Amino acid sequence: MTKQMTGPGVNPAEETIRLGPLTVRFLVTGGNSTGSVAAFELFVPAAERLMAPAHSHDHYEETIYGIEGVLTWTVDGQRVEVGPGQALCIPRGAVHRFDNNGAVDVKALCVITPAAIGPEYFREAAELVRAAAGGPPDRVKMVEIMRRHGLTPAPPPAA
């Protein structure tokens, strides 16, 4: 469901995108901020692991602010737990991923500066997740989508 407003307003880009069990709700996109910032709310159910591979991005920082629950981020091999009222800035080039290892749903605010990624990436990823019909999404296609939107997938972990 998309609601677009022109000009200034509260949540001018509000759009909710479901990626399997995850939900991304865009509040501001680059189009609303002359490219300076994108912001979205991330909802991760309890005990949910990220389906996409760990990745980095060379063109923007990603700052995470915890609202509810605890999200466990792995950034360049270091585990960082982000809970309510805590923030984590993921610098350009840092390989990262997240998981909700807890028994509580997570809500976090994600801020991208500058707004080098937007809802288009999440829409494409969501379509791939839907096409998998409950199974894991096609990794090759996921990597293609990630690269097209400026994310650099990390190599799969050694077996």
DSSP file (Angstrom, degrees, kcal/mol; ACC not computed):
  #  RESIDUE AA STRUCTURE BP1 BP2  ACC     N-H-->O    O-->H-N    N-H-->O    O-->H-N    TCO  KAPPA ALPHA  PHI   PSI    X-CA   Y-CA   Z-CA
    1    1 A M              0   0    0      0, 0.0    15,-1.3     0, 0.0     2,-0.4   0.000 360.0 360.0 360.0 129.2    0.0    0.0    0.0
    2    2 A T  B     -A   15   0A   0     13,-0.2     2,-0.4     2,-0.0    13,-0.2  -0.953 360.0-177.4-122.3 135.7    1.5    3.3   -1.0
    3    3 A K        -     0   0    0     11,-1.5     2,-0.4    -2,-0.4     0, 0.0  -0.944  11.9-176.1-129.9 111.3    0.5    6.8    0.0
    4    4 A Q        -     0   0    0     -2,-0.4     2,-0.4     9,-0.1     9,-0.2  -0.890   2.4-172.2-109.6 137.0    2.4    9.6   -1.6
    5    5 A M        -     0   0    0      7,-1.6     2,-0.3    -2,-0.4     4,-0.1  -0.934  17.9-132.1-123.0 149.0    2.0   13.3   -0.8
    6    6 A T        +     0   0    0     -2,-0.4    26,-0.0     2,-0.1    -2,-0.0  -0.774  69.4   8.3 -99.7 149.3    3.5   16.2   -2.6
    7    7 A G  S    S-     0   0    0     -2,-0.3    -2,-0.1     2,-0.0     0, 0.0  -0.119 111.0 -25.8  76.1-178.6    5.2   19.0   -0.7
    8    8 A P  S    S+     0   0    0      0, 0.0     2,-0.3     0, 0.0    -2,-0.1  -0.289  77.3 130.7 -67.5 152.1    6.0   19.0    3.0
    9    9 A G        -     0   0    0     -4,-0.1     2,-0.4     0, 0.0    -4,-0.0  -0.953  61.6 -66.5 177.3 169.9    3.9   16.9    5.4
   10   10 A V  S    S-     0   0    0     -2,-0.3     4,-0.1     1,-0.3     0, 0.0  -0.632 117.2  -9.2 -76.1 129.5    4.0   14.4    8.1
   11   11 A N  S >  S-     0   0    0     -2,-0.4     3,-1.7     1,-0.1    -1,-0.3   0.938  79.1-176.5  47.2  59.7    5.5   11.1    6.8
   12   12 A P  T 3  S+     0   0    0      0, 0.0    -7,-1.6     0, 0.0    16,-0.2   0.711  77.8  38.2 -63.7 -19.4    5.4   12.3    3.2
   13   13 A A  T 3  S+     0   0    0     14,-1.8    15,-0.2    -9,-0.2    13,-0.2   0.228  78.0 163.6-112.6  14.2    6.5    9.0    1.8
   14   14 A E    <   +     0   0    0     -3,-1.7   -11,-1.5    13,-0.4     2,-0.3  -0.053  11.1 151.4 -47.1 117.7    4.7    6.6    4.1
   15   15 A E  E     -AB   2  26A   0     11,-1.4    11,-2.7   -13,-0.2     2,-0.5  -0.969  33.5-147.4-150.1 131.7    4.8    3.2    2.5
   16   16 A T  E     - B   0  25A   0    -15,-1.3     2,-0.4    -2,-0.3     9,-0.2  -0.899  15.2-174.9-106.6 128.9    4.7   -0.3    4.1
   17   17 A I  E     - B   0  24A   0      7,-3.4     7,-2.9    -2,-0.5     2,-0.5  -0.987  12.7-149.1-124.5 127.7    6.6   -3.1    2.4
   18   18 A R  E     - B   0  23A   0     -2,-0.4     2,-0.6     5,-0.2     5,-0.2  -0.861  11.0-174.7 -99.8 125.4    6.4   -6.7    3.6
   19   19 A L  E >   - B   0  22A   0      3,-2.6     3,-2.0    -2,-0.5   107,-0.1  -0.793  66.5 -70.9-113.8  84.3    9.4   -8.9    3.1
   20   20 A G  T 3  S-     0   0    0     -2,-0.6    -1,-0.1     1,-0.3   110,-0.0  -0.522 118.3 -10.0  61.1-125.0    8.1  -12.3    4.4
   21   21 A P  T 3  S+     0   0    0      0, 0.0    -1,-0.3     0, 0.0     2,-0.2   0.652 123.4  87.4 -79.3 -14.2    7.9  -11.8    8.1
   22   22 A L  E <   -B   19   0A   0     -3,-2.0    -3,-2.6    22,-0.1     2,-0.4  -0.542  61.9-156.4 -85.4 151.3    9.7   -8.5    8.1
   23   23 A T  E     -BC  18  43A   0     20,-2.1    20,-2.8    -5,-0.2     2,-0.5  -0.996   6.8-169.0-129.0 133.0    8.0   -5.1    7.6
   24   24 A V  E     -BC  17  42A   0     -7,-2.9    -7,-3.4    -2,-0.4     2,-0.6  -0.985   3.9-169.9-117.7 126.1    9.7   -1.9    6.3
   25   25 A R  E     -BC  16  41A   0     16,-2.9    16,-2.7    -2,-0.5    -9,-0.3  -0.911  14.7-145.7-121.4 104.2    7.6    1.3    6.6
   26   26 A F  E     +BC  15  40A   0    -11,-2.7   -11,-1.4    -2,-0.6    14,-0.3  -0.478  24.0 171.0 -71.7 134.1    9.2    4.2    4.7
   27   27 A L  E    S+     0   0A   0     12,-3.0   -14,-1.8     1,-0.4   -13,-0.4   0.733  71.0  13.1-106.9 -41.0    8.7    7.6    6.3
   28   28 A V  E     - C   0  39A   0     11,-1.9    11,-2.4   -15,-0.2    -1,-0.4  -0.999  66.4-168.9-140.0 136.8   11.0    9.7    4.2
   29   29 A T    >>  -     0   0    0     -2,-0.4     3,-1.2     9,-0.2     4,-0.8  -0.717  42.6 -99.2-115.9 171.8   12.7    9.0    0.9
   30   30 A G  G >4>S+     0   0    0      1,-0.3     5,-2.8    -2,-0.2     3,-0.6   0.836 123.3  61.0 -57.9 -32.3   15.4   10.8   -1.0
   31   31 A G  G 345S+     0   0    0      1,-0.2    -1,-0.3     3,-0.2     3,-0.2   0.762 106.5  45.4 -66.4 -24.6   12.6   12.2   -3.2
   32   32 A N  G <45S+     0   0    0     -3,-1.2    -1,-0.2     5,-0.2    -2,-0.2   0.582 120.5  39.0 -90.3 -11.4   11.1   13.9   -0.1
   33   33 A S  T X<5S-     0   0    0     -4,-0.8     3,-2.0    -3,-0.6    -2,-0.2   0.096 110.7-105.7-128.3  22.2   14.5   15.2    1.2
   34   34 A T  T 3 5S-     0   0    0     -4,-0.3    -3,-0.2     1,-0.3    -4,-0.1   0.833  80.3 -60.4  48.9  36.0   16.4   16.3   -1.9
   35   35 A G  T 3 <S+     0   0    0     -5,-2.8    80,-1.7     2,-0.2    -1,-0.3   0.466 114.7 111.7  81.6   1.7   18.5   13.2   -1.5
   36   36 A S  S <  S+     0   0    0     -3,-2.0     2,-0.3    -6,-0.3    -2,-0.1   0.833  80.8   3.5 -81.1 -31.0   19.9   14.0    1.9
   37   37 A V        -     0   0    0     77,-0.2     2,-0.4    -8,-0.2    -1,-0.2  -0.999  48.0-164.7-155.6 147.6   18.1   11.3    4.0
   38   38 A A  E     - D   0 112A   0     74,-2.0    74,-3.2    -2,-0.3     2,-0.4  -0.985  16.6-171.6-128.0 143.5   15.8    8.3    3.9
   39   39 A A  E     +CD  28 111A   0    -11,-2.4   -12,-3.0    -2,-0.4   -11,-1.9  -0.999   7.8 169.4-139.0 136.0   14.2    6.9    7.0
   40   40 A F  E     -CD  26 110A   0     70,-2.6    70,-3.4    -2,-0.4     2,-0.4  -0.995  31.1-124.2-144.7 152.5   12.1    3.8    7.6
   41   41 A E  E     -CD  25 109A   0    -16,-2.7   -16,-2.9    -2,-0.3     2,-0.5  -0.792  26.2-154.6 -92.5 135.7   10.7    1.8   10.4
   42   42 A L  E     -CD  24 108A   0     66,-3.3    66,-2.4    -2,-0.4     2,-0.5  -0.954   7.0-167.1-115.8 128.4   11.8   -1.8   10.6
   43   43 A F  E     +CD  23 107A   0    -20,-2.8   -20,-2.1    -2,-0.5    64,-0.2  -0.973   7.4 179.3-116.7 124.1    9.7   -4.5   12.3
   44   44 A V  E     - D   0 106A   0     62,-2.3    62,-2.9    -2,-0.5   -22,-0.1  -0.970  24.0-131.6-127.0 114.4   11.3   -7.9   12.9
   45   45 A P    >   -     0   0    0      0, 0.0     3,-1.2     0, 0.0    55,-0.2  -0.170  42.5 -76.9 -61.0 158.2    9.3  -10.6   14.7
   46   46 A A  T 3  S+     0   0    0      1,-0.2    57,-0.2    57,-0.2    59,-0.1  -0.209 115.0  10.4 -53.8 142.5   10.8  -12.5   17.6
   47   47 A A  T 3  S+     0   0    0     55,-1.5     2,-0.5    57,-0.2    -1,-0.2   0.759  92.8 145.7  59.6  30.5   13.3  -15.2   16.7
   48   48 A E    <   -     0   0    0     -3,-1.2    52,-3.0    52,-0.3     2,-0.3  -0.853  35.5-154.1-104.9 132.1   13.5  -14.1   13.1
   49   49 A R  B     -H   99   0B   0     -2,-0.5    50,-0.2    50,-0.2     2,-0.1  -0.809  29.3-102.4-102.3 144.7   16.8  -14.3   11.1
   50   50 A L        -     0   0    0     48,-1.1     4,-0.1    -2,-0.3    -1,-0.0  -0.422  24.3-155.4 -64.1 132.7   17.5  -12.0    8.1
   51   51 A M  S    S+     0   0    0     -2,-0.1    -1,-0.1     2,-0.1   -31,-0.0   0.818  70.0  79.8 -80.5 -32.3   17.0  -13.8    4.8
   52   52 A A  S    S-     0   0    0      1,-0.1     3,-0.1    90,-0.0    87,-0.0  -0.385  90.7-100.8 -75.9 153.9   19.3  -11.6    2.7
   53   53 A P        -     0   0    0      0, 0.0    -1,-0.1     0, 0.0    43,-0.1  -0.308  46.3 -86.4 -69.0 157.2   23.0  -12.2    2.8
   54   54 A A        +     0   0    0    101,-0.1   100,-3.2    99,-0.1     2,-0.3  -0.282  62.4 172.4 -55.2 151.4   25.3  -10.0    4.9
   55   55 A H  E     -IJ  96 153B   0     41,-2.2    41,-3.0    98,-0.3     2,-0.3  -0.938  27.7-143.4-155.5 172.2   26.3   -6.9    2.9
   56   56 A S  E     - J   0 152B   0     96,-1.8    96,-3.2    -2,-0.3     2,-0.4  -0.882  10.3-147.1-134.2 169.5   28.0   -3.5    2.9
   57   57 A H  E     - J   0 151B   0     -2,-0.3    36,-2.3    34,-0.3    37,-0.3  -0.985   5.8-165.9-142.2 134.1   27.3   -0.3    1.1
   58   58 A D  S    S+     0   0    0     92,-0.6    34,-0.1    -2,-0.4    93,-0.1   0.529  82.8  55.4 -94.2  -8.2   29.9    2.2   -0.1
   59   59 A H  S    S+     0   0    0     91,-0.3     2,-0.3     1,-0.1    -1,-0.2   0.413 107.9  22.6-112.3   1.8   27.7    5.2   -0.7
   60   60 A Y        -     0   0    0     -3,-0.2     2,-0.3    55,-0.1    33,-0.2  -0.995  63.5-120.5-162.0 157.7   25.9    5.8    2.6
   61   61 A E  E     -E  113   0A   0     52,-2.7    52,-2.0    -2,-0.3     2,-0.5  -0.713  23.0-148.9 -94.1 153.2   25.9    5.3    6.3
   62   62 A E  E     -EF 112  90A   0     28,-1.9    28,-3.3    -2,-0.3     2,-0.5  -0.986  10.0-166.4-125.4 120.3   23.0    3.5    8.0
   63   63 A T  E     -EF 111  89A   0     48,-2.8    48,-2.8    -2,-0.5     2,-0.4  -0.924   4.4-159.4-110.5 130.4   22.0    4.5   11.5
   64   64 A I  E     -EF 110  88A   0     24,-3.1    24,-2.2    -2,-0.5     2,-0.5  -0.912   5.2-169.4-111.1 131.2   19.8    2.2   13.6
   65   65 A Y  E     -EF 109  87A   0     44,-2.8    44,-2.9    -2,-0.4     2,-0.3  -0.983  20.8-132.7-121.5 120.7   17.8    3.5   16.6
   66   66 A G  E     +Eg 108  84A   0     20,-2.8    19,-2.6    17,-0.5    42,-0.2  -0.521  32.3 164.0 -75.5 133.8   16.1    0.9   18.8
   67   67 A I  E     +     0   0A   0     40,-2.5     2,-0.3     1,-0.5    41,-0.2   0.743  68.9   3.7-111.4 -50.8   12.4    1.5   19.7
   68   68 A E  E    S-E  107   0A   0     39,-2.3    39,-2.0    15,-0.1    -1,-0.5  -0.989 111.9  -0.1-138.7 146.5   11.2   -1.9   21.0
   69   69 A G  S    S-     0   0    0     -2,-0.3     2,-0.5    37,-0.2    37,-0.1  -0.025  85.7 -75.3  70.0-177.4   13.0   -5.2   21.5
   70   70 A V        -     0   0    0     34,-0.3     2,-0.5    13,-0.2    32,-0.5  -0.983  35.7-162.1-125.8 123.5   16.7   -6.0   20.9
   71   71 A L  E     -K   82   0B   0     11,-2.3    11,-2.6    -2,-0.5     2,-0.7  -0.907  14.2-141.9-104.4 129.3   18.1   -6.5   17.4
   72   72 A T  E     -KL  81  99B   0     27,-2.9    27,-2.1    -2,-0.5     2,-0.3  -0.830  20.3-169.5 -95.3 114.6   21.5   -8.2   17.2
   73   73 A W  E     -KL  80  98B   0      7,-3.2     7,-3.2    -2,-0.7     2,-0.5  -0.789  13.9-153.7 -99.9 143.5   23.7   -6.7   14.5
   74   74 A T  E     -KL  79  97B   0     23,-2.5    23,-1.2    -2,-0.3     2,-0.5  -0.979  18.4-179.6-115.0 115.9   26.9   -8.2   13.3
   75   75 A V  E >  S-KL  78  96B   0      3,-2.8     3,-2.1    -2,-0.5    21,-0.2  -0.966  71.3 -22.5-122.4 115.7   29.1   -5.5   11.9
   76   76 A D  T 3  S-     0   0    0     19,-3.5    -1,-0.2    -2,-0.5    20,-0.1   0.887 129.1 -50.1  48.2  44.0   32.6   -6.5   10.6
   77   77 A G  T 3  S+     0   0    0     18,-0.3     2,-0.5     1,-0.2    -1,-0.3   0.341 115.1 115.6  82.9  -6.2   32.4   -9.6   12.7
   78   78 A Q  E <   -K   75   0B   0     -3,-2.1    -3,-2.8     2,-0.0     2,-0.4  -0.842  61.5-134.4 -99.9 129.2   31.5   -7.9   15.9
   79   79 A R  E     -K   74   0B   0     -2,-0.5     2,-0.4    -5,-0.2    -5,-0.2  -0.670  24.9-178.7 -82.3 133.1   28.1   -8.5   17.6
   80   80 A V  E     -K   73   0B   0     -7,-3.2    -7,-3.2    -2,-0.4     2,-0.5  -0.988  15.7-150.2-134.1 122.2   26.2   -5.4   18.7
   81   81 A E  E     -K   72   0B   0     -2,-0.4     2,-0.6    -9,-0.2    -9,-0.2  -0.826  10.4-163.9 -95.3 127.8   22.9   -5.5   20.5
   82   82 A V  E     +K   71   0B   0    -11,-2.6   -11,-2.3    -2,-0.5     3,-0.1  -0.944  16.6 168.6-115.9 113.5   20.7   -2.5   19.9
   83   83 A G    >   -     0   0    0     -2,-0.6     3,-2.2   -13,-0.2   -17,-0.5  -0.435  47.7 -42.4-111.6-173.4   17.7   -2.1   22.2
   84   84 A P  B 3  S+g   66   0A   0      0, 0.0   -17,-0.3     0, 0.0    -1,-0.2  -0.245 127.9  10.9 -55.7 132.2   15.3    0.7   23.0
   85   85 A G  T 3  S+     0   0    0    -19,-2.6     2,-0.3     1,-0.3   -18,-0.1   0.470 104.3 113.3  79.6   2.1   16.9    4.1   23.2
   86   86 A Q    <   -     0   0    0     -3,-2.2   -20,-2.8   -20,-0.1     2,-0.3  -0.777  48.2-158.4-107.2 153.0   20.2    2.8   21.7
   87   87 A A  E     -F   65   0A   0     -2,-0.3     2,-0.4   -22,-0.2   -22,-0.2  -0.950   8.0-168.1-131.4 150.7   21.7    3.8   18.4
   88   88 A L  E     -F   64   0A   0    -24,-2.2   -24,-3.1    -2,-0.3     2,-0.6  -0.993   9.1-154.8-137.0 127.0   24.3    2.2   16.1
   89   89 A C  E     -F   63   0A   0     -2,-0.4   -26,-0.2   -26,-0.2    -2,-0.0  -0.921   8.0-156.6-103.1 121.8   25.9    3.9   13.1
   90   90 A I  E     -F   62   0A   0    -28,-3.3   -28,-1.9    -2,-0.6     3,-0.1  -0.867  19.2-140.4 -97.9 112.1   27.1    1.4   10.4
   91   91 A P    >   -     0   0    0      0, 0.0     3,-1.8     0, 0.0   -34,-0.3  -0.232  30.7 -80.1 -72.6 161.5   29.8    3.1    8.4
   92   92 A R  T 3  S+     0   0    0      1,-0.2   -34,-0.2   -34,-0.1   -31,-0.1  -0.309 116.8  20.1 -55.2 137.5   30.3    2.9    4.7
   93   93 A G  T 3  S+     0   0    0    -36,-2.3     2,-0.4     1,-0.3    -1,-0.2   0.291  87.4 132.2  86.0 -10.6   32.0   -0.4    3.7
   94   94 A A    <   -     0   0    0     -3,-1.8     2,-0.4   -37,-0.3   -37,-0.3  -0.624  56.7-130.2 -79.0 128.4   31.2   -2.3    6.9
   95   95 A V        +     0   0    0     -2,-0.4   -19,-3.5   -39,-0.1   -18,-0.3  -0.640  43.4 162.8 -77.1 128.8   29.9   -5.8    6.3
   96   96 A H  E     +IL  55  75B   0    -41,-3.0   -41,-2.2    -2,-0.4     2,-0.3  -0.961  23.5 166.2-148.7 162.6   26.7   -6.2    8.4
   97   97 A R  E     - L   0  74B   0    -23,-1.2   -23,-2.5    -2,-0.3     2,-0.3  -0.933  20.1-140.5-160.4 171.6   23.5   -8.2    9.0
   98   98 A F  E     - L   0  73B   0     -2,-0.3   -48,-1.1   -25,-0.2     2,-0.3  -0.971  12.2-176.5-142.4 159.6   21.0   -8.5   11.8
   99   99 A D  E     -HL  49  72B   0    -27,-2.1   -27,-2.9    -2,-0.3     2,-0.9  -0.981  28.2-130.2-147.3 149.9   18.9  -11.1   13.6
  100  100 A N        +     0   0    0    -52,-3.0   -52,-0.3    -2,-0.3   -53,-0.2  -0.880  32.0 169.7 -99.9  99.6   16.2  -10.9   16.2
  101  101 A N        +     0   0    0     -2,-0.9    -1,-0.1   -31,-0.3   -30,-0.1   0.453  49.5  88.1 -87.9  -1.8   17.5  -13.6   18.6
  102  102 A G  S    S-     0   0    0    -32,-0.5   -55,-1.5     2,-0.2   -54,-0.1  -0.234  83.8-117.4 -95.2-178.5   15.1  -12.6   21.4
  103  103 A A  S    S+     0   0    0    -57,-0.2     2,-0.4   -56,-0.1   -57,-0.2   0.248  91.2  79.9 -99.0   8.6   11.5  -13.6   22.3
  104  104 A V  S    S-     0   0    0    -34,-0.1   -34,-0.3   -59,-0.1    -2,-0.2  -0.943  85.3-111.5-120.9 138.1   10.2  -10.0   21.8
  105  105 A D        -     0   0    0     -2,-0.4     2,-0.4   -59,-0.1    -2,-0.1  -0.321  35.1-133.7 -61.8 150.0    9.3   -8.4   18.4
  106  106 A V  E     -D   44   0A   0    -62,-2.9   -62,-2.3   -37,-0.1     2,-0.4  -0.885  21.5-176.2-112.2 139.3   11.7   -5.6   17.4
  107  107 A K  E     +DE  43  68A   0    -39,-2.0   -40,-2.5    -2,-0.4   -39,-2.3  -0.997  17.2 166.7-128.4 129.2   10.8   -2.1   16.1
  108  108 A A  E     -DE  42  66A   0    -66,-2.4   -66,-3.3    -2,-0.4     2,-0.5  -0.965  33.2-128.0-139.5 154.4   13.7    0.1   15.0
  109  109 A L  E     -DE  41  65A   0    -44,-2.9   -44,-2.8    -2,-0.3     2,-0.5  -0.913  23.6-161.3-102.3 129.0   14.2    3.3   13.0
  110  110 A C  E     -DE  40  64A   0    -70,-3.4   -70,-2.6    -2,-0.5     2,-0.5  -0.947   3.8-167.4-114.2 129.9   16.7    3.1   10.2
  111  111 A V  E     -DE  39  63A   0    -48,-2.8   -48,-2.8    -2,-0.5     2,-0.5  -0.972   3.5-161.0-121.6 126.6   18.2    6.3    8.8
  112  112 A I  E     -DE  38  62A   0    -74,-3.2   -74,-2.0    -2,-0.5   -50,-0.2  -0.920  14.8-140.4-109.8 123.7   20.2    6.3    5.5
  113  113 A T  E    S+ E   0  61A   0    -52,-2.0   -52,-2.7    -2,-0.5   -76,-0.2  -0.989  87.3  16.4-133.6 126.6   22.5    9.3    4.8
  114  114 A P  S    S-     0   0    0      0, 0.0     2,-2.6     0, 0.0   -78,-0.2   0.762 100.5-113.1 -68.2 176.0   22.6   10.3    2.1
  115  115 A A        +     0   0    0    -80,-1.7   -85,-0.2     1,-0.2   -78,-0.1  -0.368  61.8 145.4 -77.6  65.7   19.4    8.7    0.7
  116  116 A A        +     0   0    0     -2,-2.6     2,-0.3   -80,-0.1    -1,-0.2   0.555  65.3  42.5 -82.2  -7.9   21.2    6.4   -1.7
  117  117 A I        +     0   0    0     -3,-0.2   -87,-0.2    33,-0.0    -5,-0.1  -0.980  67.8 163.1-136.5 149.2   18.6    3.6   -1.2
  118  118 A G    >>  -     0   0    0     -2,-0.3     3,-1.0   -89,-0.1     4,-0.9  -0.692  56.4 -56.7-146.9-161.9   14.9    3.7   -1.0
  119  119 A P  H 3> S+     0   0    0      0, 0.0     4,-2.8     0, 0.0     5,-0.2   0.729 115.3  75.7 -62.8 -22.6   11.7    1.7   -1.2
  120  120 A E  H 3> S+     0   0    0      1,-0.2     4,-2.2     2,-0.2     5,-0.2   0.914  95.8  48.8 -57.2 -43.8   12.5    0.4   -4.7
  121  121 A Y  H <> S+     0   0    0     -3,-1.0     4,-2.5     1,-0.2    -1,-0.2   0.946 113.4  46.1 -60.2 -48.3   15.1   -2.0   -3.3
  122  122 A F  H  X S+     0   0    0     -4,-0.9     4,-2.5     1,-0.2    -1,-0.2   0.848 109.8  54.4 -67.2 -33.8   12.7   -3.3   -0.7
  123  123 A R  H  X S+     0   0    0     -4,-2.8     4,-2.0     2,-0.2    -1,-0.2   0.935 111.3  45.1 -63.1 -45.5    9.9   -3.7   -3.2
  124  124 A E  H  X S+     0   0    0     -4,-2.2     4,-1.8    -5,-0.2    -2,-0.2   0.924 114.4  48.0 -65.4 -43.6   12.0   -5.8   -5.5
  125  125 A A  H  X S+     0   0    0     -4,-2.5     4,-2.3     1,-0.2    -1,-0.2   0.898 110.0  53.5 -62.7 -39.9   13.3   -7.9   -2.6
  126  126 A A  H  X S+     0   0    0     -4,-2.5     4,-2.6     1,-0.2    -1,-0.2   0.890 106.6  51.9 -62.8 -39.6    9.7   -8.4   -1.3
  127  127 A E  H  X S+     0   0    0     -4,-2.0     4,-2.2     2,-0.2    -1,-0.2   0.899 109.5  49.7 -64.1 -39.7    8.6   -9.6   -4.7
  128  128 A L  H  X S+     0   0    0     -4,-1.8     4,-1.1     2,-0.2    10,-0.3   0.898 110.7  49.7 -65.3 -40.6   11.5  -12.2   -4.7
  129  129 A V  H ><>S+     0   0    0     -4,-2.3     5,-0.6     1,-0.2     3,-0.5   0.922 111.1  49.7 -63.2 -44.1   10.5  -13.3   -1.2
  130  130 A R  H ><5S+     0   0    0     -4,-2.6     3,-1.6     1,-0.2    -2,-0.2   0.902 106.9  55.2 -61.1 -40.6    6.8  -13.7   -2.3
  131  131 A A  H 3<5S+     0   0    0     -4,-2.2    -1,-0.2     1,-0.3    -2,-0.2   0.770  97.9  63.5 -64.4 -25.3    7.9  -15.7   -5.4
  132  132 A A  T X<5S-     0   0    0     -4,-1.1     3,-2.0    -3,-0.5    -1,-0.3   0.619  96.1-145.9 -75.8 -11.4    9.8  -18.1   -3.0
  133  133 A A  T < 5S-     0   0    0     -3,-1.6    -3,-0.1    -4,-0.4    -2,-0.1   0.870  72.4 -35.8  49.8  48.3    6.4  -19.0   -1.5
  134  134 A G  T 3 <S+     0   0    0     -5,-0.6    -1,-0.3     1,-0.4    -4,-0.1   0.212 121.7 100.1  95.0 -16.5    7.7  -19.6    2.0
  135  135 A G  S <  S-     0   0    0     -3,-2.0    -1,-0.4     1,-0.2    -3,-0.1  -0.316  89.8 -68.7 -89.8-179.5   11.0  -21.1    1.0
  136  136 A P        -     0   0    0      0, 0.0    -1,-0.2     0, 0.0     3,-0.1  -0.467  58.4-108.3 -69.4 141.8   14.3  -19.3    0.9
  137  137 A P        -     0   0    0      0, 0.0     2,-0.4     0, 0.0    -8,-0.1  -0.329  44.3 -84.9 -67.6 154.1   14.5  -16.6   -1.8
  138  138 A D     >  -     0   0    0    -10,-0.3     4,-2.5     1,-0.2     5,-0.2  -0.446  39.1-153.2 -60.4 114.0   16.7  -17.3   -4.9
  139  139 A R  H  > S+     0   0    0     -2,-0.4     4,-2.7     1,-0.2     5,-0.2   0.882  91.0  53.2 -62.7 -40.5   20.2  -16.2   -3.7
  140  140 A V  H  > S+     0   0    0      1,-0.2     4,-2.0     2,-0.2    -1,-0.2   0.933 112.9  43.7 -61.8 -45.5   21.5  -15.4   -7.2
  141  141 A K  H  > S+     0   0    0      2,-0.2     4,-2.3     1,-0.2    -1,-0.2   0.882 112.4  53.2 -67.2 -37.7   18.5  -13.1   -7.9
  142  142 A M  H  X S+     0   0    0     -4,-2.5     4,-2.7     1,-0.2    -2,-0.2   0.919 108.9  49.6 -62.7 -42.8   18.7  -11.5   -4.4
  143  143 A V  H  X S+     0   0    0     -4,-2.7     4,-2.7     2,-0.2     5,-0.2   0.896 109.2  52.5 -62.8 -40.4   22.4  -10.7   -5.0
  144  144 A E  H  X S+     0   0    0     -4,-2.0     4,-2.2     2,-0.2    -2,-0.2   0.929 111.3  46.3 -60.6 -45.6   21.5   -9.2   -8.4
  145  145 A I  H  X S+     0   0    0     -4,-2.3     4,-1.2     2,-0.2    -2,-0.2   0.927 112.6  50.7 -62.8 -45.7   18.8   -7.0   -6.7
  146  146 A M  H ><>S+     0   0    0     -4,-2.7     5,-2.7     1,-0.2     3,-0.7   0.944 111.8  46.4 -58.3 -49.7   21.3   -6.0   -4.0
  147  147 A R  H ><5S+     0   0    0     -4,-2.7     3,-1.7     1,-0.3    -1,-0.2   0.886 107.4  57.3 -62.3 -39.6   24.0   -5.0   -6.4
  148  148 A R  H 3<5S+     0   0    0     -4,-2.2    -1,-0.3     1,-0.3    -2,-0.2   0.791 110.1  45.9 -61.5 -26.8   21.6   -3.0   -8.6
  149  149 A H  T <<5S-     0   0    0     -4,-1.2    -1,-0.3    -3,-0.7    -2,-0.2   0.175 126.2 -95.5-105.5  16.8   20.7   -0.9   -5.6
  150  150 A G  T < 5S+     0   0    0     -3,-1.7   -92,-0.6     1,-0.3     2,-0.4   0.614  81.6 129.3  86.9  12.5   24.3   -0.3   -4.3
  151  151 A L  E   < -J   57   0B   0     -5,-2.7    -1,-0.3    -6,-0.2   -94,-0.2  -0.842  47.4-147.8 -99.5 139.3   24.6   -3.1   -1.8
  152  152 A T  E     -J   56   0B   0    -96,-3.2   -96,-1.8    -2,-0.4     2,-0.1  -0.909  16.6-138.9-108.0 108.1   27.6   -5.4   -1.9
  153  153 A P  E     -J   55   0B   0      0, 0.0   -98,-0.3     0, 0.0   -99,-0.1  -0.379  15.7-126.7 -65.7 140.4   26.8   -8.9   -0.7
  154  154 A A        -     0   0    0   -100,-3.2  -100,-0.1   -58,-0.1   -98,-0.0  -0.541  36.4 -93.1 -78.8 152.8   29.4  -10.5    1.4
  155  155 A P        -     0   0    0      0, 0.0    -1,-0.1     0, 0.0  -101,-0.1  -0.335  53.2 -90.6 -63.0 151.5   30.6  -14.0    0.3
  156  156 A P        -     0   0    0      0, 0.0     3,-0.1     0, 0.0     0, 0.0  -0.278  52.7 -93.1 -60.2 149.6   28.7  -16.9    1.9
  157  157 A P        -     0   0    0      0, 0.0     2,-0.1     0, 0.0    -3,-0.0  -0.316  47.7 -98.0 -62.8 147.4   30.2  -18.1    5.2
  158  158 A A              0   0    0      1,-0.1     0, 0.0    -3,-0.1     0, 0.0  -0.400 360.0 360.0 -66.0 141.8   32.6  -21.0    4.8
  159  159 A A              0   0    0     -3,-0.1    -1,-0.1    -2,-0.1     0, 0.0   0.462 360.0 360.0 -79.0 360.0   31.0  -24.4    5.5
